[in-house]
Amino acid sequence: MNSYLQLKFKNGFNENFSLRINNYNPEVTDAQINQAMDRIVASGIFTGKKSSYDQKVSASLVTIQEKEYDLE
């Protein structure tokens, strides 16, 4: 199974942004994720059409289960 860490942000104009992190440390804690998201918000590095993303929305671990089909 594949998994990734998904961080979601928004700004005051209701624009949303999701950051997908494929190679994350599975030992990371909630506090570390929260601190990382605070740094991203404070940096203002990601911007929408009207404003930078300045609000944390959520952080989640997304797991993908794939099944391949025989096409022959």
N, C-alpha and C positions, 0 to 999 in steps of 0.2 A: 504494500500500500504506500502511496505517495502522500506527503502532507506538506503544508506550508503555513506560515504565520501570516495572518492578514490583519493589517492595521487600518482603521477607518478614521477619517478626519472630515471636518466640514468648516465652512466659514459663515459669517453673518448673512450672506446672501443665499444661504441654503444650497450652495454648491458642495458636492461630495467628492471625496478622493479616497481611493483604496491603494494601499501599498502592500504588495505581495512579496514575502521574503521566503525564497525556496531553501536556502542553506542556512538555517537557524540552529542555534544551540538548544537541544531539547531540554537541557538543565536550567534554562532561563526561568527566572521567577516572575511572578506578577509585578512585584515592586520594580524589577529591572525593566520590564516592558513599559510600565507606567513612566519611569524615569526617561527612557528612550523616546517615548512619545512626547513628553514634556519638552525635551531638547529639540525635537523636530518642529514642534509648534513655535517654540521660542526663536528658532533660526529663521523662520519665514521662508524657507527654501522652496516650498511647493506653493504655487499660486494658481488660483482659478482665473476666470475672465475678469472678475471685479475685485478680488481681494485674496490675500494669502489664507491658507487653511490654518485657522487659529483655535480650533476646538477639537478635542479628542472625542470620538464617538464610541469606538469599541476596538477590542483586540481579540482575535480568536484563532484557534488552531483548526485548520481545515484539513480533513483527511479524505483522500480520493481513492476509491476502490475501482480498479479497472478490470474489465473482463474482455478478453479478445475472443473473437468469433472465427471459426474456421471458414474461410471463403472458398474452399475448393470443393 
